[in-house]
Amino acid sequence: TVSVLYWRSGLTETMASRIIDCSAVDASISDICRVVGDCHVSVGVDQLRTDPTLACRKDLAEVAAKVVGLSTATIDGEVSRDLEFAAFLGLSAVVFNLDAAKACATQPLRDFVRNHDTPQLWFRCELNATGFHTWQRLRESLGARVLSADSDQDAAIGSYCRGGGVAVLGTLSPANDFSVAWSGEHIAALHCDLAHFDSDSLSLEDAAAIANGVVSVPVRGIDELDKALSTPRWVAAGCPARRNFARVAGDAARSAGAVHYLDHAEASAMGNALLPSVNVPQVPLQPLGDHLPSSTYETFERDAPKYALYRQALTDVVKDIASASKVTVYVVGAGRGPLVDAALAAMRGLPPSTPCSIVAVEKNPSAAWFLRARLASDAAWSIAAMSGRLSVVQADMRTLKPHDPTPNEAVVVVSELLGSLGDNELSPECVEGFLSATKLRQQASDGALRLVVVPATSVALVTPVGGSVLPDTLFRWNLLGRVGRGVTPSIAAEFHQMHVINSRSYHALAVGPQTADSIGTAFAELWTFNHDATASSALDIESERFRELVFSVRDDGTFSGFMGGFRSVLSRQTPPLSIIPSDHTPDMYSWFPVFLPLLFPSDETSGSQRWVSTVDVKRNDVVRLEIRRCMNSTQTAIFLTWCATVLRGGEVAFKSLAMNADGQRSIAL
């Protein structure tokens, strides 16, 4: 019979997507490997120790790398023995019971991870609130929650734990509610015993049907885990090829063993393309300060939904200004020209008699060369250029000469310099600098022309989040360097940097802000930049901003920082361009969310540099964020600084450091 499913989250890329539990199979590892083929297997460590065929295999390392060992050890000596044996064989992972490990095995586990890179340690537990609390205490006792600049041993332990070397094998059942706090943790695999849901054991025919179908797991709260692990609600069973599933299921059943299966759902084509970026923090691009390579432009140009919205917005704008005596479109930060294409398409909506022109402004010399090459090689561009309707200007948009207005002229300024917060690519400074240099803002105010800016407004939003996956990645970067170049000078350096990250591996803590207006379900507005013709420099386009927000915590969990995003209004008729989950522009991927990490002091009386990157929070705690958008003293860079406080019963429970208070991580103007 087939009674148990395993489902893999993809935590470790080198692991196969299917694991067959053969711990109940009365057979040697050689026979098991012959049956399962390329699949991974899980067997008892004691099974391996008593299997005489292992010593006869010439390919032991290759076989062992596909084995997950199940340990029943409950005392320190047994735990150490199983760990050393697993490391000797080179197993992929060893599974312990979490309660037993926390109760007695902390020291041998610490000793092991201090001296070994493999195998991984998986701890089996229920994914409920009790299991989460035990998991956090285990991580704490292993030193995985502390950043220290004092001890190489602490750093080694932390690096192993924070790299996913210590993870959870989660069990699900209707009797135990899933705790959403697990959404941000290292989960290696999920285990679901179908006996909890079906009165009868599954026959081989049922198993074959499952290979082509799905099994519903009615566990309350499972939707949160679906979002975190980028997986469907349905747990799929079986190999992609039915014959493989039938072979494995049949052989295992004939051996009188239960088949435990692990599988993962197929991602969409775009999902597969983005997989290398999942849970990988990146420093935001600085197109103003850096000259981006062609490959970066090309990647973003493939984002069809974004440019479809821009094209729709420009078409709507052109309809509104069709009565103008002349139309001029400035594409500022033109890159390789996708917005120029959108503007050319929109211009077709003007009356044939209306004079019109498009000016593509680009600072990057190589990108400007590319634009000029398109003038010669792209048919639509060549025709527009020869008729005087399209030109390319290589310049910093903030240095252009004043615009020479024509009576009843309409000027459209379009840009995509948004960044994941809507302003961290310095769109406010760039666009307003352009409007100031060209005198367009003043001319519009004086009534000399009609001004339309796309996007018209952009709002930045944030929400508090928890989980260990994201801060753990930053910890490893501090220790090892982003690409293995060595230890970062400050063990905390990466935590003072705003990152963009393609991730759902976090626990959304907030039910919504208690102050300010809530946009979306749990995101609160930081600030809005308004570029339309009614904007006033004092209120709408001021560079420096301050915001204080207060959130209420909805569930027990951990608190590690803030996720942020933006919503931009391109035109009055066009749907907003958004990366906020509640109204995310479908299939758009140009901007990943922002992560603002935090550090909290630890062991303050010791006098050493020790911090924790997560703190425990409880339901109804209050999280207060203070955040500033600042310009440095020389007026040459913009930076963010932020600080968080956790209040419990009106008293301060935790207060973070002032992150990036010195402005070291800034965006050059």
VENZI-V421533 format. One record per backbone hydrogen bond with DSSP energy under -1.0 kcal/mol. NH is the residue of the N-H (numbers start at 1). CO is the residue of the C=O. Records with the same first field share a line. If there is no record, write none. Layout:
NH=CO / CO
This chain:
2=202
5=192
6=261
7=190
9=188
15=12
20=40
22=42
25=22
27=25
32=28
33=29
34=30
35=31
36=32
37=33
39=36
40=18
41=66
42=20
43=68
45=70
48=44
49=45
50=46
51=48
54=51
57=54
63=59
64=60
65=61
66=63
67=64
68=41
69=93
70=43
71=95
79=75
80=76
81=77
82=78
83=79
84=80
85=81
86=82
87=83
88=84
89=85
90=86
91=86
92=67
94=120
95=69
96=122
98=124
101=97
102=98
103=99
104=100
105=101
109=105
110=106
111=107
112=108
113=109
114=110
115=112
116=112
120=92
121=165
122=94
123=167
124=96
125=169
127=171
128=126
132=128
133=129
134=130
135=131
136=132
137=133
138=134
139=135
140=136
141=137
142=138
143=140
144=139
147=611
149=609
155=151
156=152
157=153
158=154
159=155
160=156
161=157
162=158
163=159
164=161
165=160
167=121
168=186
169=123
170=189
171=125
172=191
176=173
178=220
179=127
182=179
183=180
184=181
185=182
187=185
188=168
189=168
190=7
191=170
192=5
194=3
196=193
197=194
198=194
207=203
208=204
209=205
210=206
211=207
212=209
215=235
219=217
222=219
224=221
226=222
227=223
228=224
229=225
231=226
235=215
245=241
246=242
247=243
248=244
249=245
250=246
251=247
252=248
253=249
254=250
256=253
257=252
261=4
272=268
273=269
274=270
277=274
278=275
279=502
280=277
282=500
290=286
297=293
298=294
299=295
300=296
301=297
303=300
304=302
307=303
308=304
309=305
310=306
311=307
312=308
313=309
314=310
315=311
316=312
317=313
318=314
319=315
320=316
321=317
324=321
325=408
327=355
328=410
329=357
330=412
331=359
332=414
333=361
334=361
337=334
341=337
342=338
343=339
344=340
345=341
346=342
347=343
349=346
350=347
354=351
357=327
358=389
359=329
360=391
361=331
362=393
368=364
369=365
370=366
371=367
372=368
373=369
374=370
375=371
376=372
377=373
378=374
382=378
383=379
384=380
385=381
386=382
387=383
388=385
389=384
391=358
393=360
399=396
403=438
409=406
410=326
411=450
412=328
413=452
414=330
415=454
418=416
422=419
426=423
430=426
431=427
432=428
433=429
434=430
435=431
436=432
437=433
438=434
441=435
443=439
444=440
445=441
446=442
448=443
450=409
452=411
454=413
456=569
457=569
458=529
459=567
460=527
461=565
462=524
463=563
465=561
466=507
468=184
469=184
472=468
473=469
474=470
475=471
476=472
477=473
478=474
479=475
480=476
481=477
486=480
488=478
493=490
495=492
496=493
497=494
499=595
500=282
501=593
503=501
506=504
507=466
509=464
511=552
514=550
519=523
524=462
525=517
526=460
529=458
530=540
531=456
535=532
540=536
545=629
547=627
549=625
551=623
552=512
553=621
554=509
557=617
559=615
560=465
561=465
562=596
563=463
564=594
565=461
567=459
568=577
569=457
577=568
579=566
583=580
585=578
588=585
594=564
595=499
596=562
598=560
600=612
602=610
606=603
610=608
611=147
612=600
615=559
617=557
620=553
621=618
622=647
623=551
624=645
625=549
626=643
627=547
628=641
629=545
630=639
632=637
635=632
638=667
639=630
641=628
642=659
643=626
645=624
646=654
647=622
648=651
651=648
653=646
654=646
656=644
657=599
659=642 / 657
661=658
663=660
666=664
667=638
669=636
